[in-house]
Amino acid sequence: MDHTKAYQMLGLDLLQPYTAEDVHQAFRQAAIQFHPDRFKTPTERIRATEILKQCSTARDLLLDSLRQTTTYRATTADTA
């Protein structure tokens, strides 16, 4: 999954900067929306589970990217 798809999965605007808390909040909203218990048929539950897994992957990707950026900024600030 690329970053563009990750932003779309969580309903975030690609051109806007986000904090880790913003990403967590977007994931929580997606988790509520796509929680398997909200759906009645087995087919819908399976689909919701897959979407929720994709949202989790998207959250992890974006949070890792934010951590790397923060670490890089801290490292370059120490050497400057």
C-alpha angles and dihedrals in degrees: 000000000000126000094258092056090045092055090048093049090056095041094245126146111248094215097053125084116239136194125222089258091056090053091048091050092050090050092050090053091049090047091054092046096047102033108139093228090067092066126074107201123067091235092055091047092052091049092048090050091053092049090048091052090051090050090051091051090048091051092050092048094051094044091050089051091050091049092051091049092049092047091048092050092049092048094049092045090055093052095045 
